[in-house]
Structure formats: C-alpha cells, structure tokens
C-alpha cells in the first residue's frame, strides 16, 4: 500500500522537476514576462507565463502519450514554425524597444484588463513555435526511466500534471519576485528596462534566425 502511494508521488515530483528544467532557463520568453511584470504589473506577467506553461503542457502531452501524427507534423515543419517564432520575436522586441513606459502606465490606468488574453496567446504561440521541446521532453523522460508497463495511462497523466505544475510554479514565482521590486523602479529606469529587454529579445531572435539560416545552408548540422 505504501509503495502504491509513493510511486505516483515520485512520478509527480519527477514531472515537476522536468517542468522547472524547461521553464527556468532565461530565454526571450522569460525576458518578455519580466518586462511585462515590471511595466504592467504582476497579473500581466503571470498570465504571460501561464501561456508558456500551457504550451509546455501541450508539448508534454505529445511527448508522454506519443501523439505520433501531431509530433511528426511539428517536427516535419519545425523550421517553418521556428521562422514564425523568430519573426514574432523580432516584432515584439522592436515594439518593446520603442514603447514609452509612461504611455503604458497611463493606458493601464485607463483599462486594467485590456489585452490580457492577447498576452497569454502571444506567449503561448511563441513557446509553441519551438517544437523541438518535444524532443527535450522525450529525451528527459527516457533518461529518467519513467515509462512503465503498469497503469500506463494513469502514470503518464500524473507525469503531465507534474510537468504542468512545475512550469506554472516557476512563472508564478518569477513574476511574484519581480513584482516585489517593481515599485522601486522610476520612470527613467523603466525606460532603460524597455530598451534593454527589447535589445535582448531582438538579439536572441537574430541569433536564432542566423542559426536557422546556417542550418538551411548546411553550414551546421540540423
């Protein structure tokens, strides 16, 4: 009885670890969520993070349950999806760089809930534009030896729940910590944060675009 109780708990914990491992690295999505938290508030940053967590959950479902058709589609069109992601990041980076934080604050004061769903969807599709995450999930799950013959569906459902919980926990923690120090920033500092965030996102998207181009030309391995 104890073993039956412990096994699902350990499986869930392993899922949480995988979810954190995917979310913690501070890429353009993390920078974007931090920028939105500082400029627009914790709620906006957290909702954006939930978009990333939901996309990671979709990837986890594909990897764990082996949805072959969808997995093959995303991997076969991985280049096109990555090009789409790079294009969106370039636009977002430029928009952040040229946005005046004073205007954002005034707009937020007039309509506190405007654009929340758009924030969620933008980060969801940005995260979804990197289908190679499916391979990361698959490799990590195999490395941890999680696949088991008994109660397969039930076990993998617990694993997906753990991955989703780990990713969600990270975005709640990150935006909460950033929000604590958010009110210490003055308008001039917010202006610089916009510039730096925009430059970081633009730089990362340009680097990703160059890597895609080099793969296409055969300079580096796909």
PLY file of the C-alpha trace (Angstrom):
ply
format ascii 1.0
element vertex 222
property float x
property float y
property float z
element edge 221
property int vertex1
property int vertex2
end_header
0.00 0.00 0.00
2.82 2.38 0.86
4.62 1.60 -2.41
1.44 2.28 -4.38
1.14 5.67 -2.66
4.80 6.65 -3.01
5.16 5.73 -6.70
2.62 8.30 -8.02
4.09 10.96 -5.71
7.60 10.31 -7.01
6.30 10.36 -10.57
4.62 13.71 -9.94
7.82 15.12 -8.39
9.83 13.97 -11.43
7.30 15.78 -13.61
7.71 18.96 -11.55
11.49 18.76 -11.97
11.11 18.38 -15.76
8.69 21.32 -15.88
11.12 23.50 -13.95
14.05 22.39 -16.14
12.19 23.55 -19.25
10.98 26.87 -17.79
13.87 28.17 -15.65
16.42 28.98 -18.42
16.06 32.73 -19.03
15.34 32.95 -22.74
13.31 35.57 -24.62
10.05 34.29 -23.09
11.40 34.89 -19.58
12.63 38.37 -20.52
9.23 39.16 -22.02
7.39 38.05 -18.85
9.75 40.07 -16.63
9.31 43.14 -18.83
5.52 42.87 -18.70
5.58 42.39 -14.93
7.70 45.50 -14.36
5.87 47.70 -16.84
2.29 46.49 -16.43
2.05 44.54 -13.19
2.30 41.03 -11.75
-1.02 39.87 -13.21
0.05 40.59 -16.81
3.44 38.95 -16.32
1.90 35.90 -14.66
-0.73 35.46 -17.39
2.06 35.62 -19.98
3.94 32.96 -18.03
0.82 30.80 -17.95
0.83 30.96 -21.75
4.32 29.42 -21.75
3.31 26.82 -19.14
0.25 25.82 -21.19
2.39 25.41 -24.33
4.87 23.27 -22.36
1.94 21.16 -21.15
0.87 20.60 -24.77
4.44 19.52 -25.59
4.45 17.20 -22.58
1.20 15.56 -23.66
2.60 14.97 -27.15
5.86 13.52 -25.79
4.36 11.46 -22.98
1.36 9.99 -24.78
3.17 9.68 -28.09
0.68 11.50 -30.32
2.59 10.43 -33.42
0.63 12.38 -36.03
0.93 15.72 -34.23
4.51 15.04 -33.18
5.55 14.21 -36.75
3.76 17.28 -38.08
5.52 19.61 -35.63
8.92 18.04 -36.24
8.47 17.96 -40.04
7.58 21.66 -40.04
9.94 22.63 -37.23
11.88 25.03 -39.49
8.73 26.86 -40.60
7.49 27.10 -37.01
10.85 28.42 -35.83
10.89 31.03 -38.62
7.43 32.12 -37.46
8.68 32.34 -33.86
11.73 34.38 -34.86
9.55 36.80 -36.85
7.16 37.29 -33.93
10.06 37.82 -31.51
11.59 40.43 -33.81
8.30 42.34 -33.87
7.85 42.05 -30.09
11.46 43.06 -29.42
11.14 46.13 -31.64
7.79 47.03 -30.07
9.22 46.80 -26.54
12.31 48.81 -27.52
10.28 51.68 -28.99
7.48 51.66 -26.38
7.35 54.54 -23.91
6.68 53.14 -20.39
4.84 56.33 -19.42
2.28 55.62 -22.16
1.94 52.02 -20.95
1.29 53.14 -17.38
-1.37 55.66 -18.47
-3.04 53.06 -20.70
-3.07 50.55 -17.84
-4.65 53.12 -15.56
-7.49 53.62 -18.06
-8.08 49.90 -18.71
-6.50 47.47 -16.27
-7.74 44.31 -18.02
-7.16 45.23 -21.63
-5.07 42.80 -23.63
-4.70 40.06 -21.00
-5.92 37.29 -23.31
-3.63 38.63 -26.04
-0.66 38.43 -23.64
-1.49 34.79 -22.90
-1.89 33.84 -26.56
1.23 35.67 -27.74
3.49 33.78 -25.30
1.61 30.51 -25.89
2.23 30.61 -29.64
5.80 31.86 -29.20
6.59 28.90 -26.95
4.73 26.56 -29.29
6.90 27.77 -32.21
9.80 25.70 -30.85
8.56 22.11 -31.40
11.99 20.67 -30.62
10.90 20.98 -26.99
9.00 17.74 -27.66
12.35 16.01 -28.18
13.65 17.52 -24.92
10.68 16.12 -23.02
11.02 12.74 -24.71
14.76 12.50 -24.02
14.38 13.60 -20.39
11.53 11.17 -19.73
13.56 8.32 -21.27
16.68 9.31 -19.29
14.75 9.26 -16.02
13.31 5.84 -16.90
9.77 6.99 -16.26
7.99 4.81 -18.82
6.40 1.80 -17.18
4.17 -1.05 -18.39
1.68 -0.92 -15.49
-1.20 1.59 -15.38
0.42 3.39 -18.33
-2.31 5.99 -18.91
-2.70 6.79 -15.21
1.06 7.12 -14.70
1.61 9.38 -17.70
-1.34 11.55 -16.66
0.35 12.10 -13.31
3.62 12.91 -15.10
1.97 15.51 -17.35
0.30 17.03 -14.29
3.69 17.31 -12.59
5.28 18.95 -15.64
2.44 21.48 -15.85
2.68 22.18 -12.11
6.45 22.69 -12.31
6.21 25.12 -15.23
3.32 27.05 -13.63
5.13 27.25 -10.28
8.17 28.80 -11.96
6.20 31.57 -13.68
4.24 32.37 -10.51
7.50 32.52 -8.51
9.38 34.61 -11.09
6.66 37.21 -11.58
6.00 37.40 -7.82
9.67 38.05 -7.05
9.98 40.63 -9.84
6.78 42.32 -8.65
8.20 42.80 -5.14
10.88 45.11 -6.55
8.70 46.54 -9.31
7.62 49.66 -7.41
11.25 50.58 -6.70
11.75 51.42 -10.36
11.38 55.02 -11.52
10.18 56.06 -14.97
13.73 56.60 -16.21
14.69 53.10 -15.05
11.57 51.67 -16.71
12.63 53.39 -19.93
16.03 51.65 -19.74
14.40 48.32 -18.88
12.30 48.58 -22.04
15.40 49.34 -24.11
17.46 46.52 -22.57
14.59 43.99 -22.78
13.96 44.94 -26.40
17.65 44.61 -27.28
17.93 41.21 -25.52
14.85 39.83 -27.30
15.97 41.25 -30.65
19.48 39.83 -30.17
18.21 36.37 -29.25
15.78 36.32 -32.18
18.51 37.46 -34.62
20.81 34.74 -33.26
18.05 32.15 -33.68
17.47 33.41 -37.23
21.18 33.13 -38.07
21.29 29.57 -36.72
18.28 28.67 -38.86
19.97 30.18 -41.91
23.22 28.30 -41.24
21.26 25.04 -40.88
19.45 25.75 -44.15
22.78 26.39 -45.92
24.23 23.21 -44.43
26.99 25.03 -42.56
25.92 23.44 -39.28
24.09 20.19 -38.63
20.31 20.32 -38.34
0 1
1 2
2 3
3 4
4 5
5 6
6 7
7 8
8 9
9 10
10 11
11 12
12 13
13 14
14 15
15 16
16 17
17 18
18 19
19 20
20 21
21 22
22 23
23 24
24 25
25 26
26 27
27 28
28 29
29 30
30 31
31 32
32 33
33 34
34 35
35 36
36 37
37 38
38 39
39 40
40 41
41 42
42 43
43 44
44 45
45 46
46 47
47 48
48 49
49 50
50 51
51 52
52 53
53 54
54 55
55 56
56 57
57 58
58 59
59 60
60 61
61 62
62 63
63 64
64 65
65 66
66 67
67 68
68 69
69 70
70 71
71 72
72 73
73 74
74 75
75 76
76 77
77 78
78 79
79 80
80 81
81 82
82 83
83 84
84 85
85 86
86 87
87 88
88 89
89 90
90 91
91 92
92 93
93 94
94 95
95 96
96 97
97 98
98 99
99 100
100 101
101 102
102 103
103 104
104 105
105 106
106 107
107 108
108 109
109 110
110 111
111 112
112 113
113 114
114 115
115 116
116 117
117 118
118 119
119 120
120 121
121 122
122 123
123 124
124 125
125 126
126 127
127 128
128 129
129 130
130 131
131 132
132 133
133 134
134 135
135 136
136 137
137 138
138 139
139 140
140 141
141 142
142 143
143 144
144 145
145 146
146 147
147 148
148 149
149 150
150 151
151 152
152 153
153 154
154 155
155 156
156 157
157 158
158 159
159 160
160 161
161 162
162 163
163 164
164 165
165 166
166 167
167 168
168 169
169 170
170 171
171 172
172 173
173 174
174 175
175 176
176 177
177 178
178 179
179 180
180 181
181 182
182 183
183 184
184 185
185 186
186 187
187 188
188 189
189 190
190 191
191 192
192 193
193 194
194 195
195 196
196 197
197 198
198 199
199 200
200 201
201 202
202 203
203 204
204 205
205 206
206 207
207 208
208 209
209 210
210 211
211 212
212 213
213 214
214 215
215 216
216 217
217 218
218 219
219 220
220 221
